[in-house]
Amino acid sequence: MAYGKPHLTLHECKGALRDILDTFNLPENVAKLDEARLAAGNDMLKSMQNIFPTATQMQIQVIERYGFLADGEGLVQFTKVVRSYEDQDPDVRLLNSQVRSILLPPVTVTHPNVNQNGGS
């Protein structure tokens, strides 16, 4: 397969995103991601150190099959292609938001109640 800067059709883009989600949901990968989440707790920095590299490696294995380089640059190129289709297609937008929710899980942030009495 020729490597470089591949062009994905809209259909291929959706397929790649579905393949990434399927890869994330393989039992052995669910276990790896759960372990990384457990190690990270509710700490965003630890999430980036534990979850992100694990999930990124899984993504790279998928995008390589679509002609992208199996490295960070290939993932950046793939992400740019996905972003270009997000504006055109609601399915791509939904699939990519599902991928992002795995990469960047919600972090609980407590906000101080500035106005506890409801008045000024």
N, CA, C and O atoms as a GROMACS GRO file, in nm:
protein
  480
    1MET      N    1   0.084  -0.117   0.000
    1MET     CA    2   0.000   0.000   0.000
    1MET      C    3   0.089   0.124   0.000
    1MET      O    4   0.188   0.130   0.072
    2ALA      N    5   0.053   0.221  -0.081
    2ALA     CA    6   0.131   0.344  -0.089
    2ALA      C    7   0.099   0.432   0.031
    2ALA      O    8  -0.017   0.453   0.067
    3TYR      N    9   0.205   0.482   0.092
    3TYR     CA   10   0.186   0.569   0.207
    3TYR      C   11   0.212   0.712   0.167
    3TYR      O   12   0.278   0.738   0.066
    4GLY      N   13   0.162   0.803   0.244
    4GLY     CA   14   0.179   0.944   0.217
    4GLY      C   15   0.059   1.017   0.272
    4GLY      O   16   0.019   0.997   0.387
    5LYS      N   17   0.003   1.102   0.189
    5LYS     CA   18  -0.114   1.178   0.231
    5LYS      C   19  -0.235   1.126   0.154
    5LYS      O   20  -0.268   1.178   0.048
    6PRO      N   21  -0.300   1.023   0.207
    6PRO     CA   22  -0.411   0.962   0.135
    6PRO      C   23  -0.535   1.050   0.133
    6PRO      O   24  -0.553   1.139   0.216
    7HIS      N   25  -0.618   1.023   0.036
    7HIS     CA   26  -0.747   1.091   0.028
    7HIS      C   27  -0.854   0.988   0.061
    7HIS      O   28  -0.858   0.881   0.002
    8LEU      N   29  -0.938   1.020   0.154
    8LEU     CA   30  -1.048   0.932   0.190
    8LEU      C   31  -1.178   0.989   0.134
    8LEU      O   32  -1.202   1.109   0.140
    9THR      N   33  -1.260   0.902   0.080
    9THR     CA   34  -1.394   0.943   0.043
    9THR      C   35  -1.476   0.956   0.171
    9THR      O   36  -1.433   0.911   0.278
   10LEU      N   37  -1.591   1.015   0.161
   10LEU     CA   38  -1.679   1.027   0.277
   10LEU      C   39  -1.713   0.888   0.331
   10LEU      O   40  -1.711   0.865   0.452
   11HIS      N   41  -1.742   0.796   0.242
   11HIS     CA   42  -1.776   0.659   0.282
   11HIS      C   43  -1.659   0.593   0.355
   11HIS      O   44  -1.679   0.527   0.457
   12GLU      N   45  -1.537   0.610   0.303
   12GLU     CA   46  -1.418   0.553   0.368
   12GLU      C   47  -1.393   0.617   0.504
   12GLU      O   48  -1.351   0.550   0.598
   13CYS      N   49  -1.418   0.746   0.514
   13CYS     CA   50  -1.400   0.816   0.641
   13CYS      C   51  -1.493   0.758   0.747
   13CYS      O   52  -1.451   0.732   0.860
   14LYS      N   53  -1.618   0.739   0.710
   14LYS     CA   54  -1.714   0.679   0.804
   14LYS      C   55  -1.669   0.538   0.841
   14LYS      O   56  -1.677   0.498   0.958
   15GLY      N   57  -1.622   0.462   0.742
   15GLY     CA   58  -1.576   0.326   0.769
   15GLY      C   59  -1.458   0.324   0.864
   15GLY      O   60  -1.452   0.240   0.954
   16ALA      N   61  -1.365   0.416   0.845
   16ALA     CA   62  -1.248   0.422   0.933
   16ALA      C   63  -1.290   0.456   1.075
   16ALA      O   64  -1.240   0.396   1.171
   17LEU      N   65  -1.380   0.551   1.090
   17LEU     CA   66  -1.426   0.588   1.225
   17LEU      C   67  -1.500   0.471   1.290
   17LEU      O   68  -1.482   0.446   1.410
   18ARG      N   69  -1.581   0.400   1.214
   18ARG     CA   70  -1.650   0.282   1.269
   18ARG      C   71  -1.548   0.174   1.308
   18ARG      O   72  -1.562   0.109   1.412
   19ASP      N   73  -1.446   0.156   1.224
   19ASP     CA   74  -1.343   0.058   1.256
   19ASP      C   75  -1.268   0.095   1.384
   19ASP      O   76  -1.234   0.008   1.464
   20ILE      N   77  -1.243   0.224   1.402
   20ILE     CA   78  -1.176   0.270   1.525
   20ILE      C   79  -1.264   0.239   1.646
   20ILE      O   80  -1.216   0.187   1.747
   21LEU      N   81  -1.393   0.271   1.636
   21LEU     CA   82  -1.484   0.243   1.747
   21LEU      C   83  -1.493   0.093   1.774
   21LEU      O   84  -1.496   0.050   1.889
   22ASP      N   85  -1.498   0.013   1.666
   22ASP     CA   86  -1.500  -0.134   1.684
   22ASP      C   87  -1.373  -0.181   1.754
   22ASP      O   88  -1.378  -0.269   1.840
   23THR      N   89  -1.259  -0.123   1.716
   23THR     CA   90  -1.132  -0.159   1.778
   23THR      C   91  -1.132  -0.124   1.927
   23THR      O   92  -1.086  -0.202   2.010
   24PHE      N   93  -1.182  -0.005   1.960
   24PHE     CA   94  -1.191   0.035   2.101
   24PHE      C   95  -1.278  -0.062   2.180
   24PHE      O   96  -1.254  -0.084   2.299
   25ASN      N   97  -1.379  -0.121   2.114
   25ASN     CA   98  -1.475  -0.206   2.183
   25ASN      C   99  -1.438  -0.354   2.184
   25ASN      O  100  -1.514  -0.436   2.237
   26LEU      N  101  -1.322  -0.391   2.127
   26LEU     CA  102  -1.276  -0.529   2.140
   26LEU      C  103  -1.249  -0.558   2.288
   26LEU      O  104  -1.194  -0.473   2.357
   27PRO      N  105  -1.287  -0.674   2.336
   27PRO     CA  106  -1.273  -0.703   2.480
   27PRO      C  107  -1.134  -0.673   2.536
   27PRO      O  108  -1.122  -0.615   2.644
   28GLU      N  109  -1.029  -0.712   2.463
   28GLU     CA  110  -0.894  -0.688   2.516
   28GLU      C  111  -0.862  -0.538   2.520
   28GLU      O  112  -0.787  -0.493   2.607
   29ASN      N  113  -0.919  -0.460   2.427
   29ASN     CA  114  -0.894  -0.317   2.426
   29ASN      C  115  -0.978  -0.244   2.531
   29ASN      O  116  -0.934  -0.145   2.589
   30VAL      N  117  -1.099  -0.294   2.554
   30VAL     CA  118  -1.181  -0.238   2.661
   30VAL      C  119  -1.107  -0.254   2.793
   30VAL      O  120  -1.104  -0.162   2.875
   31ALA      N  121  -1.046  -0.371   2.814
   31ALA     CA  122  -0.970  -0.396   2.937
   31ALA      C  123  -0.852  -0.300   2.948
   31ALA      O  124  -0.826  -0.246   3.056
   32LYS      N  125  -0.779  -0.280   2.838
   32LYS     CA  126  -0.665  -0.188   2.840
   32LYS      C  127  -0.709  -0.045   2.871
   32LYS      O  128  -0.646   0.024   2.951
   33LEU      N  129  -0.818  -0.002   2.807
   33LEU     CA  130  -0.866   0.135   2.831
   33LEU      C  131  -0.919   0.151   2.973
   33LEU      O  132  -0.897   0.254   3.037
   34ASP      N  133  -0.989   0.049   3.023
   34ASP     CA  134  -1.039   0.055   3.160
   34ASP      C  135  -0.924   0.063   3.261
   34ASP      O  136  -0.931   0.137   3.359
   35GLU      N  137  -0.818  -0.013   3.235
   35GLU     CA  138  -0.700  -0.010   3.322
   35GLU      C  139  -0.636   0.130   3.319
   35GLU      O  140  -0.595   0.182   3.423
   36ALA      N  141  -0.627   0.188   3.201
   36ALA     CA  142  -0.570   0.322   3.189
   36ALA      C  143  -0.657   0.426   3.260
   36ALA      O  144  -0.606   0.517   3.325
   37ARG      N  145  -0.789   0.411   3.247
   37ARG     CA  146  -0.881   0.504   3.316
   37ARG      C  147  -0.869   0.492   3.467
   37ARG      O  148  -0.869   0.592   3.539
   38LEU      N  149  -0.858   0.369   3.514
   38LEU     CA  150  -0.844   0.345   3.658
   38LEU      C  151  -0.716   0.410   3.709
   38LEU      O  152  -0.716   0.471   3.816
   39ALA      N  153  -0.608   0.396   3.634
   39ALA     CA  154  -0.480   0.455   3.675
   39ALA      C  155  -0.487   0.608   3.673
   39ALA      O  156  -0.421   0.674   3.753
   40ALA      N  157  -0.567   0.663   3.582
   40ALA     CA  158  -0.576   0.809   3.569
   40ALA      C  159  -0.669   0.871   3.672
   40ALA      O  160  -0.650   0.986   3.713
   41GLY      N  161  -0.769   0.796   3.714
   41GLY     CA  162  -0.867   0.853   3.805
   41GLY      C  163  -0.937   0.972   3.741
   41GLY      O  164  -0.977   0.965   3.625
   42ASN      N  165  -0.951   1.079   3.815
   42ASN     CA  166  -1.017   1.200   3.766
   42ASN      C  167  -0.915   1.309   3.736
   42ASN      O  168  -0.949   1.427   3.733
   43ASP      N  169  -0.791   1.270   3.715
   43ASP     CA  170  -0.683   1.365   3.689
   43ASP      C  171  -0.661   1.377   3.538
   43ASP      O  172  -0.622   1.280   3.473
   44MET      N  173  -0.686   1.496   3.482
   44MET     CA  174  -0.677   1.515   3.337
   44MET      C  175  -0.535   1.489   3.287
   44MET      O  176  -0.518   1.430   3.180
   45LEU      N  177  -0.435   1.531   3.360
   45LEU     CA  178  -0.297   1.508   3.318
   45LEU      C  179  -0.268   1.358   3.312
   45LEU      O  180  -0.208   1.310   3.216
   46LYS      N  181  -0.310   1.286   3.414
   46LYS     CA  182  -0.290   1.141   3.413
   46LYS      C  183  -0.371   1.075   3.301
   46LYS      O  184  -0.328   0.975   3.244
   47SER      N  185  -0.488   1.130   3.270
   47SER     CA  186  -0.566   1.078   3.158
   47SER      C  187  -0.488   1.091   3.029
   47SER      O  188  -0.484   0.999   2.948
   48MET      N  189  -0.426   1.205   3.011
   48MET     CA  190  -0.347   1.229   2.889
   48MET      C  191  -0.225   1.138   2.886
   48MET      O  192  -0.181   1.097   2.779
   49GLN      N  193  -0.170   1.105   3.002
   49GLN     CA  194  -0.051   1.020   3.008
   49GLN      C  195  -0.086   0.872   2.994
   49GLN      O  196  -0.003   0.794   2.947
   50ASN      N  197  -0.206   0.831   3.034
   50ASN     CA  198  -0.242   0.690   3.036
   50ASN      C  199  -0.340   0.651   2.926
   50ASN      O  200  -0.314   0.558   2.850
   51ILE      N  201  -0.451   0.720   2.917
   51ILE     CA  202  -0.557   0.682   2.823
   51ILE      C  203  -0.519   0.719   2.680
   51ILE      O  204  -0.532   0.638   2.589
   52PHE      N  205  -0.472   0.842   2.662
   52PHE     CA  206  -0.446   0.893   2.528
   52PHE      C  207  -0.346   0.806   2.450
   52PHE      O  208  -0.375   0.770   2.336
   53PRO      N  209  -0.231   0.770   2.507
   53PRO     CA  210  -0.137   0.686   2.430
   53PRO      C  211  -0.194   0.548   2.396
   53PRO      O  212  -0.169   0.495   2.288
   54THR      N  213  -0.269   0.491   2.488
   54THR     CA  214  -0.328   0.359   2.464
   54THR      C  215  -0.428   0.366   2.349
   54THR      O  216  -0.424   0.284   2.258
   55ALA      N  217  -0.518   0.464   2.355
   55ALA     CA  218  -0.619   0.479   2.250
   55ALA      C  219  -0.556   0.522   2.118
   55ALA      O  220  -0.602   0.480   2.012
   56THR      N  221  -0.454   0.605   2.124
   56THR     CA  222  -0.387   0.650   2.002
   56THR      C  223  -0.325   0.533   1.928
   56THR      O  224  -0.336   0.524   1.806
   57GLN      N  225  -0.261   0.442   2.000
   57GLN     CA  226  -0.201   0.326   1.936
   57GLN      C  227  -0.307   0.241   1.868
   57GLN      O  228  -0.284   0.186   1.760
   58MET      N  229  -0.422   0.230   1.929
   58MET     CA  230  -0.532   0.154   1.869
   58MET      C  231  -0.579   0.221   1.740
   58MET      O  232  -0.604   0.154   1.640
   59GLN      N  233  -0.591   0.354   1.743
   59GLN     CA  234  -0.632   0.428   1.624
   59GLN      C  235  -0.531   0.412   1.511
   59GLN      O  236  -0.568   0.392   1.396
   60ILE      N  237  -0.404   0.420   1.545
   60ILE     CA  238  -0.298   0.412   1.444
   60ILE      C  239  -0.304   0.278   1.372
   60ILE      O  240  -0.281   0.271   1.251
   61GLN      N  241  -0.334   0.172   1.444
   61GLN     CA  242  -0.344   0.040   1.382
   61GLN      C  243  -0.455   0.038   1.276
   61GLN      O  244  -0.444  -0.031   1.175
   62VAL      N  245  -0.562   0.113   1.301
   62VAL     CA  246  -0.674   0.118   1.207
   62VAL      C  247  -0.641   0.208   1.088
   62VAL      O  248  -0.661   0.167   0.973
   63ILE      N  249  -0.592   0.327   1.112
   63ILE     CA  250  -0.574   0.422   1.002
   63ILE      C  251  -0.467   0.376   0.904
   63ILE      O  252  -0.467   0.416   0.788
   64GLU      N  253  -0.375   0.293   0.951
   64GLU     CA  254  -0.272   0.240   0.862
   64GLU      C  255  -0.337   0.159   0.750
   64GLU      O  256  -0.288   0.160   0.637
   65ARG      N  257  -0.445   0.091   0.780
   65ARG     CA  258  -0.516   0.012   0.678
   65ARG      C  259  -0.581   0.102   0.572
   65ARG      O  260  -0.616   0.056   0.463
   66TYR      N  261  -0.597   0.229   0.604
   66TYR     CA  262  -0.656   0.326   0.511
   66TYR      C  263  -0.550   0.408   0.439
   66TYR      O  264  -0.582   0.507   0.373
   67GLY      N  265  -0.423   0.369   0.454
   67GLY     CA  266  -0.315   0.434   0.380
   67GLY      C  267  -0.241   0.543   0.454
   67GLY      O  268  -0.152   0.606   0.396
   68PHE      N  269  -0.276   0.568   0.580
   68PHE     CA  270  -0.207   0.670   0.658
   68PHE      C  271  -0.083   0.610   0.723
   68PHE      O  272  -0.077   0.490   0.750
   69LEU      N  273   0.015   0.693   0.747
   69LEU     CA  274   0.136   0.650   0.817
   69LEU      C  275   0.098   0.602   0.956
   69LEU      O  276   0.008   0.657   1.019
   70ALA      N  277   0.167   0.500   1.004
   70ALA     CA  278   0.141   0.443   1.136
   70ALA      C  279   0.220   0.518   1.242
   70ALA      O  280   0.301   0.459   1.313
   71ASP      N  281   0.194   0.648   1.251
   71ASP     CA  282   0.262   0.730   1.352
   71ASP      C  283   0.176   0.852   1.382
   71ASP      O  284   0.064   0.865   1.333
   72GLY      N  285   0.230   0.940   1.463
   72GLY     CA  286   0.156   1.060   1.503
   72GLY      C  287   0.120   1.149   1.386
   72GLY      O  288   0.012   1.208   1.384
   73GLU      N  289   0.210   1.160   1.289
   73GLU     CA  290   0.182   1.244   1.172
   73GLU      C  291   0.066   1.186   1.091
   73GLU      O  292  -0.019   1.261   1.042
   74GLY      N  293   0.062   1.055   1.078
   74GLY     CA  294  -0.050   0.991   1.008
   74GLY      C  295  -0.181   1.016   1.080
   74GLY      O  296  -0.284   1.038   1.016
   75LEU      N  297  -0.178   1.013   1.213
   75LEU     CA  298  -0.298   1.039   1.290
   75LEU      C  299  -0.343   1.184   1.276
   75LEU      O  300  -0.463   1.212   1.269
   76VAL      N  301  -0.247   1.277   1.270
   76VAL     CA  302  -0.282   1.419   1.249
   76VAL      C  303  -0.347   1.436   1.111
   76VAL      O  304  -0.447   1.506   1.098
   77GLN      N  305  -0.290   1.371   1.010
   77GLN     CA  306  -0.348   1.380   0.875
   77GLN      C  307  -0.489   1.321   0.872
   77GLN      O  308  -0.580   1.379   0.813
   78PHE      N  309  -0.506   1.208   0.936
   78PHE     CA  310  -0.638   1.145   0.942
   78PHE      C  311  -0.738   1.238   1.011
   78PHE      O  312  -0.851   1.256   0.964
   79THR      N  313  -0.697   1.296   1.122
   79THR     CA  314  -0.785   1.386   1.197
   79THR      C  315  -0.826   1.506   1.112
   79THR      O  316  -0.941   1.549   1.118
   80LYS      N  317  -0.735   1.558   1.032
   80LYS     CA  318  -0.768   1.670   0.943
   80LYS      C  319  -0.873   1.630   0.841
   80LYS      O  320  -0.965   1.706   0.812
   81VAL      N  321  -0.859   1.509   0.786
   81VAL     CA  322  -0.958   1.461   0.689
   81VAL      C  323  -1.094   1.448   0.756
   81VAL      O  324  -1.196   1.490   0.701
   82VAL      N  325  -1.096   1.390   0.875
   82VAL     CA  326  -1.222   1.373   0.948
   82VAL      C  327  -1.285   1.509   0.975
   82VAL      O  328  -1.405   1.526   0.956
   83ARG      N  329  -1.206   1.605   1.020
   83ARG     CA  330  -1.258   1.739   1.047
   83ARG      C  331  -1.319   1.803   0.922
   83ARG      O  332  -1.420   1.872   0.931
   84SER      N  333  -1.258   1.778   0.808
   84SER     CA  334  -1.311   1.838   0.684
   84SER      C  335  -1.448   1.779   0.651
   84SER      O  336  -1.532   1.848   0.594
   85TYR      N  337  -1.471   1.652   0.685
   85TYR     CA  338  -1.600   1.589   0.658
   85TYR      C  339  -1.703   1.618   0.767
   85TYR      O  340  -1.823   1.606   0.742
   86GLU      N  341  -1.659   1.656   0.886
   86GLU     CA  342  -1.753   1.684   0.996
   86GLU      C  343  -1.853   1.793   0.957
   86GLU      O  344  -1.971   1.786   0.991
   87ASP      N  345  -1.805   1.895   0.886
   87ASP     CA  346  -1.893   2.005   0.847
   87ASP      C  347  -1.993   1.963   0.740
   87ASP      O  348  -2.097   2.027   0.724
   88GLN      N  349  -1.963   1.856   0.668
   88GLN     CA  350  -2.047   1.814   0.557
   88GLN      C  351  -2.147   1.705   0.594
   88GLN      O  352  -2.251   1.691   0.531
   89ASP      N  353  -2.114   1.627   0.696
   89ASP     CA  354  -2.193   1.508   0.722
   89ASP      C  355  -2.218   1.486   0.871
   89ASP      O  356  -2.123   1.475   0.949
   90PRO      N  357  -2.345   1.480   0.911
   90PRO     CA  358  -2.375   1.461   1.053
   90PRO      C  359  -2.330   1.326   1.107
   90PRO      O  360  -2.301   1.314   1.226
   91ASP      N  361  -2.325   1.222   1.022
   91ASP     CA  362  -2.279   1.091   1.068
   91ASP      C  363  -2.131   1.096   1.107
   91ASP      O  364  -2.091   1.038   1.208
   92VAL      N  365  -2.050   1.165   1.026
   92VAL     CA  366  -1.908   1.179   1.059
   92VAL      C  367  -1.893   1.256   1.190
   92VAL      O  368  -1.811   1.220   1.275
   93ARG      N  369  -1.973   1.361   1.204
   93ARG     CA  370  -1.968   1.441   1.327
   93ARG      C  371  -2.001   1.354   1.449
   93ARG      O  372  -1.934   1.363   1.552
   94LEU      N  373  -2.104   1.271   1.437
   94LEU     CA  374  -2.144   1.184   1.547
   94LEU      C  375  -2.037   1.078   1.577
   94LEU      O  376  -2.000   1.057   1.692
   95LEU      N  377  -1.988   1.011   1.472
   95LEU     CA  378  -1.886   0.909   1.493
   95LEU      C  379  -1.760   0.968   1.555
   95LEU      O  380  -1.701   0.909   1.645
   96ASN      N  381  -1.718   1.085   1.507
   96ASN     CA  382  -1.598   1.147   1.563
   96ASN      C  383  -1.620   1.191   1.708
   96ASN      O  384  -1.527   1.184   1.789
   97SER      N  385  -1.739   1.235   1.740
   97SER     CA  386  -1.765   1.272   1.880
   97SER      C  387  -1.760   1.148   1.970
   97SER      O  388  -1.720   1.157   2.086
   98GLN      N  389  -1.800   1.033   1.917
   98GLN     CA  390  -1.792   0.908   1.993
   98GLN      C  391  -1.645   0.869   2.016
   98GLN      O  392  -1.608   0.824   2.124
   99VAL      N  393  -1.563   0.887   1.913
   99VAL     CA  394  -1.419   0.860   1.927
   99VAL      C  395  -1.360   0.954   2.031
   99VAL      O  396  -1.286   0.911   2.119
  100ARG      N  397  -1.392   1.083   2.020
  100ARG     CA  398  -1.336   1.181   2.115
  100ARG      C  399  -1.381   1.153   2.258
  100ARG      O  400  -1.305   1.177   2.352
  101SER      N  401  -1.502   1.102   2.276
  101SER     CA  402  -1.549   1.074   2.412
  101SER      C  403  -1.466   0.963   2.477
  101SER      O  404  -1.455   0.956   2.600
  102ILE      N  405  -1.409   0.876   2.395
  102ILE     CA  406  -1.322   0.771   2.449
  102ILE      C  407  -1.184   0.828   2.478
  102ILE      O  408  -1.121   0.794   2.578
  103LEU      N  409  -1.136   0.914   2.388
  103LEU     CA  410  -1.004   0.975   2.406
  103LEU      C  411  -1.001   1.074   2.521
  103LEU      O  412  -0.904   1.079   2.597
  104LEU      N  413  -1.106   1.152   2.533
  104LEU     CA  414  -1.111   1.256   2.636
  104LEU      C  415  -1.237   1.237   2.720
  104LEU      O  416  -1.337   1.306   2.698
  105PRO      N  417  -1.233   1.146   2.813
  105PRO     CA  418  -1.350   1.121   2.896
  105PRO      C  419  -1.384   1.242   2.981
  105PRO      O  420  -1.297   1.325   3.010
  106PRO      N  421  -1.510   1.251   3.022
  106PRO     CA  422  -1.549   1.367   3.103
  106PRO      C  423  -1.474   1.368   3.236
  106PRO      O  424  -1.448   1.265   3.297
  107VAL      N  425  -1.440   1.488   3.278
  107VAL     CA  426  -1.372   1.508   3.405
  107VAL      C  427  -1.465   1.591   3.492
  107VAL      O  428  -1.514   1.696   3.449
  108THR      N  429  -1.488   1.544   3.611
  108THR     CA  430  -1.575   1.616   3.703
  108THR      C  431  -1.501   1.736   3.762
  108THR      O  432  -1.393   1.722   3.820
  109VAL      N  433  -1.560   1.852   3.745
  109VAL     CA  434  -1.501   1.974   3.798
  109VAL      C  435  -1.601   2.034   3.895
  109VAL      O  436  -1.718   2.054   3.861
  110THR      N  437  -1.556   2.064   4.014
  110THR     CA  438  -1.644   2.128   4.110
  110THR      C  439  -1.624   2.279   4.102
  110THR      O  440  -1.512   2.330   4.102
  111HIS      N  441  -1.735   2.346   4.095
  111HIS     CA  442  -1.733   2.492   4.088
  111HIS      C  443  -1.779   2.547   4.222
  111HIS      O  444  -1.880   2.502   4.277
  112PRO      N  445  -1.707   2.643   4.275
  112PRO     CA  446  -1.755   2.702   4.401
  112PRO      C  447  -1.885   2.777   4.375
  112PRO      O  448  -1.902   2.840   4.271
  113ASN      N  449  -1.975   2.768   4.469
  113ASN     CA  450  -2.102   2.838   4.457
  113ASN      C  451  -2.079   2.982   4.498
  113ASN      O  452  -2.075   3.014   4.617
  114VAL      N  453  -2.063   3.068   4.399
  114VAL     CA  454  -2.028   3.208   4.422
  114VAL      C  455  -2.141   3.281   4.492
  114VAL      O  456  -2.118   3.363   4.581
  115ASN      N  457  -2.262   3.251   4.451
  115ASN     CA  458  -2.377   3.323   4.504
  115ASN      C  459  -2.468   3.223   4.574
  115ASN      O  460  -2.565   3.176   4.515
  116GLN      N  461  -2.439   3.191   4.699
  116GLN     CA  462  -2.512   3.088   4.771
  116GLN      C  463  -2.651   3.132   4.814
  116GLN      O  464  -2.738   3.048   4.833
  117ASN      N  465  -2.673   3.259   4.829
  117ASN     CA  466  -2.802   3.308   4.880
  117ASN      C  467  -2.899   3.344   4.769
  117ASN      O  468  -3.013   3.379   4.798
  118GLY      N  469  -2.856   3.336   4.643
  118GLY     CA  470  -2.945   3.367   4.533
  118GLY      C  471  -2.965   3.515   4.510
  118GLY      O  472  -3.041   3.552   4.421
  119GLY      N  473  -2.902   3.599   4.583
  119GLY     CA  474  -2.917   3.743   4.567
  119GLY      C  475  -2.783   3.810   4.556
  119GLY      O  476  -2.680   3.743   4.564
  120SER      N  477  -2.782   3.941   4.539
  120SER     CA  478  -2.656   4.014   4.527
  120SER      C  479  -2.607   4.061   4.659
  120SER      O  480  -2.501   4.124   4.666
   0.00000   0.00000   0.00000
